[in-house]
Amino acid sequence: MIDTAYVTTMARYNRWQNRSLYEAADTLTDEARRQDRGAFFRSIHGTFCHLLWADQIWLSRFAGTPKPTVSHRDSAAMIADWQELKAARRDFDKTMLGWAEDLSPEWLAQDVTWTTSLTGQQMTMPAPILVMHVFNHQTHHRGQAHAMLTAAGAKPDDTDLMLVELRG
């Protein structure tokens, strides 16, 4: 299904895209980043917070890293300060890439059991499906952020995956 090279490539892609989006967002005012733009998590800032929250919750399940300190419901407001959010994202991208680079084929061959933060139910699924979910979730919400940034006049990089080897 997937292998460790896929996971490392996607973690590099995640880091590259986050850098691009945050650099583009830096060209906007704080008010513009927080403006309700009709996205699921309303604003660019809220979407970025939720993405970081989701990555943290999933890596806590995969690798035992610390869980976010807020619930899913509050994820869009997880970090209020823009500079703090940027630093947390940069640091967590390093954590995600380190996890990906150290990932074993044996880990990918197992099931993962966790308690979902949305319903409190215990669930078990194959690790490859969950890893693909994490990267798909990132792409989904980063696409929203890219659209919001572009509409606001910022200019993030292209999002083509094949460019990750050149820019990641």
Secondary structure, 3 states (H helix, E strand, C coil): CCCHHHHHHHHHHHHHHHHHHHHHHCCCCHHHHHCCCCECCECHHHHHHHHHHHHHHHHHHHHCCCCCCCCHHHHHHCCCCHHHHHHHHHHHHHHHHHHHHHCCHHHHCCEEEEECCCCCCEEEEEHHHHHHHHHHHHHHHHHHHHHHHHHCCCCCCCCCHHHHHHHC
